[in-house]
């Protein structure tokens, strides 16, 4: 159950369809563990790594809720099953690669935003069912913070843990015509 008010009294009705029988029962109420980065304001900081070392940070969707932020197709992820967690990183270059890992098969979605939690703009999106997948983002401003919303509407246990890392792609020194490498025959 969700959307309960703290301090509000709630009643639980227990009844039997068959009035000729009785049995003992137990009832318990608990509060599920919360997810630290369940909302944008508590986004987990990722450090942009070099291309050769991208340490995966694990996050969990177990007990996460839906933030109702725009998803990959631009609409709000309004499915009751959609759960998301938030990450952030500070760009160290104009291009970064964002890698995600999970158990094989379940769908997951990464939506990348510029701006703050209150006024964000979607700048990239990855919808995948692969065990490991990545997205390259260009046009970033070094020193600017970017947000990543990682989520899924899958109810598969394999999607409970999402791995994510941000790296700086390694480029050859001759990737532009002005830096062409001369080849001798």
Buried (B, 14 or more C-beta within 10 A) or exposed (E): EEEEEEEEEEEEEEEEEEEEEEEEEEEEEEEEEEBEBBBBEBBBEBEBBEEEEBEBBEBBBBEBBBBEBBBBEEEEBEEEEBBBBBBBBBBBBEEBBBBBBBBEEBBBBBBBBBBEBEEBEBBBBBBBEBEEBBBEBEEBEEEEBBBBBBBBBBEEEBBBBBBBBBBBBEEEEEEEEEEEEEEEE
